[in-house]
Amino acid sequence: MDTKTKLVHAAMAVFKKQGLEKTKVSDIVKEAGVAQGTFYLYFPSKLAVMPAIAQDMVAKMEKEIKRTVNPQAPLRQQLNQIVEAVFNAVGKYRDILAFLYTGLTQSQHITRWEALYTPIYEWIKNFLNQNIRQLAVGTRPEMTARILIGCIEEAAEQVYLFNQVDEEEIATQKKETCLFIERALGVPMD
């Protein structure tokens, strides 16, 4: 693992344990096992590590989507698999996402958020383009991709970040999200 990756993983671990406010750069470098000066070669402050953490989280979500979605499955099932994958990623990394959002909004790095999501938006755009004849997608599939991911991620965050985690509520939220997306995209009834 390279030094920058070590620092990002150490920052995630320390932020998760101590919270954003209590964490110091010295805590991060201690966790990473590097000198404090090394941190500043990569990041000018503890908040500057947030885009790298966000990039790591987006990569994990993209991996989960690609792992979960079966391109041979019927369209409705693939959409449900996309919802499942995003919910799984948000659920698995909810602690990291909670401090990540806080850290990004406390710095100028929030402006990089959309750019970090480009790989997921591209994957969804390609998915939409492959199924364009069966879906009600406007003239800008890239915009539909952004709306789709935003909708699913927000639905997942409602149950994982803002409420007590309740399996029944999670299942209901997934189902309602799937129904909403199917209707919004005009998925034909089987």
C-alpha positions in Angstrom: 0.0 0.0 0.0 1.5 3.4 -0.9 1.9 6.2 1.6 -1.1 8.3 0.5 -3.4 5.3 0.6 -2.1 4.5 4.1 -2.9 8.0 5.2 -6.4 7.9 3.7 -7.2 4.6 5.4 -5.6 5.8 8.7 -7.7 9.0 8.5 -10.9 7.0 8.0 -10.1 4.8 11.0 -9.3 7.7 13.3 -12.2 9.8 12.2 -14.5 6.9 12.7 -13.1 6.3 16.3 -12.7 9.9 17.4 -14.9 12.0 15.2 -13.9 14.8 12.9 -13.6 17.5 15.5 -11.4 15.6 18.0 -9.0 14.2 15.4 -5.7 15.8 14.9 -3.2 15.2 12.1 -0.9 13.7 14.7 -3.5 11.0 15.4 -3.7 10.2 11.7 0.0 9.8 11.2 0.3 7.7 14.3 -2.3 5.4 12.9 -0.6 5.3 9.5 2.9 4.8 11.1 4.5 7.7 9.2 6.1 11.0 10.2 3.9 14.0 10.6 5.8 15.9 7.8 4.8 13.0 5.5 1.2 13.9 5.9 1.8 17.4 4.7 3.4 16.1 1.5 0.0 14.8 0.5 -2.5 17.0 2.3 -2.3 20.5 3.7 -4.9 19.8 6.5 -7.0 17.1 8.0 -10.0 18.3 6.0 -8.0 18.1 2.8 -8.0 14.3 3.1 -11.8 14.3 2.6 -11.8 14.2 -1.2 -9.4 11.2 -1.1 -11.8 9.5 1.3 -14.8 10.4 -0.9 -13.0 8.9 -3.9 -12.3 5.7 -2.0 -16.0 5.5 -1.0 -17.2 6.2 -4.6 -14.8 3.4 -5.8 -16.3 1.0 -3.2 -19.9 1.9 -4.3 -19.0 1.5 -8.0 -17.4 -1.9 -7.2 -20.5 -2.9 -5.3 -22.8 -1.9 -8.2 -20.7 -3.8 -10.7 -20.5 -6.9 -8.4 -24.2 -6.9 -7.7 -25.8 -6.1 -11.1 -26.2 -9.1 -13.5 -26.2 -7.7 -17.0 -28.1 -10.8 -18.2 -31.0 -10.2 -15.8 -34.2 -8.6 -16.9 -34.3 -4.8 -16.8 -36.5 -4.5 -13.7 -34.2 -7.0 -11.8 -31.1 -5.0 -12.8 -32.7 -1.8 -11.5 -33.5 -3.5 -8.3 -29.9 -4.8 -8.1 -28.6 -1.2 -8.5 -30.8 -0.1 -5.6 -29.6 -3.1 -3.6 -26.0 -2.3 -4.3 -26.2 1.4 -3.3 -28.1 0.5 -0.1 -25.5 -2.1 0.7 -22.7 0.4 0.2 -24.3 3.1 2.2 -25.2 0.6 5.0 -21.7 -0.9 5.1 -19.9 2.5 5.1 -22.5 4.6 7.0 -20.0 5.6 9.7 -17.5 6.9 7.2 -20.1 8.6 5.1 -21.4 10.5 8.1 -18.1 12.2 8.9 -17.3 12.5 5.2 -20.3 14.6 4.5 -19.5 16.8 7.5 -15.9 17.1 6.5 -16.7 18.0 2.9 -19.2 20.6 3.9 -16.8 22.3 6.3 -14.3 22.9 3.5 -14.0 24.1 0.0 -13.7 20.4 -1.2 -17.5 20.0 -1.5 -17.1 21.4 -5.0 -15.2 18.3 -6.1 -18.0 15.9 -5.0 -19.7 15.7 -8.4 -16.5 15.0 -10.2 -15.7 12.2 -7.8 -19.0 10.5 -8.8 -18.1 10.5 -12.5 -17.3 6.7 -12.8 -20.7 5.8 -11.2 -22.6 8.3 -13.4 -20.8 6.9 -16.5 -21.8 3.4 -15.5 -25.4 4.3 -15.0 -25.5 6.4 -18.2 -24.2 3.4 -20.1 -26.8 1.2 -18.5 -29.5 3.6 -19.4 -28.3 3.9 -23.0 -28.2 0.1 -23.3 -31.9 0.0 -22.2 -33.0 3.3 -23.9 -35.7 1.6 -25.9 -37.4 0.2 -22.8 -37.1 3.3 -20.6 -38.5 6.8 -20.5 -35.1 8.6 -20.5 -34.9 12.2 -21.7 -32.4 13.5 -24.2 -29.6 13.7 -21.6 -29.0 10.2 -20.1 -26.1 11.6 -18.1 -28.6 13.9 -16.2 -30.9 10.9 -15.6 -28.0 9.0 -14.3 -27.2 11.7 -11.7 -30.8 12.0 -10.7 -31.1 8.2 -10.4 -28.0 7.8 -8.2 -29.0 10.8 -6.1 -32.5 9.4 -5.5 -31.2 6.0 -4.5 -28.4 7.3 -2.3 -30.7 9.7 -0.5 -33.2 6.9 0.1 -30.5 4.7 1.6 -29.1 7.6 3.7 -32.6 8.2 5.2 -32.6 4.8 6.8 -28.9 4.4 7.5 -27.7 7.8 8.5 -30.7 9.7 9.9 -32.7 7.0 11.6 -32.2 4.0 13.8 -31.3 1.1 11.6 -34.4 -1.1 11.3 -34.3 -4.1 8.9 -38.0 -3.8 8.2 -37.8 -0.1 7.4 -34.7 -0.7 5.2 -36.6 -3.4 3.2 -39.6 -1.1 2.8 -37.4 1.8 1.8 -35.7 -0.3 -0.8 -39.0 -1.6 -2.2 -40.5 1.9 -2.4 -37.3 3.2 -4.0 -37.4 0.5 -6.6 -41.1 1.2 -7.4 -40.5 4.9 -7.6 -37.6 4.4 -10.1 -39.5 1.9 -12.2 -42.4 4.3 -12.5 -40.1 7.3 -13.1 -38.3 5.5 -15.9 -41.4 3.9 -17.3 -40.2 0.4 -16.9 -42.7 -1.9 -18.8 -44.7 -4.3 -16.7 -43.5 -7.9 -17.0 
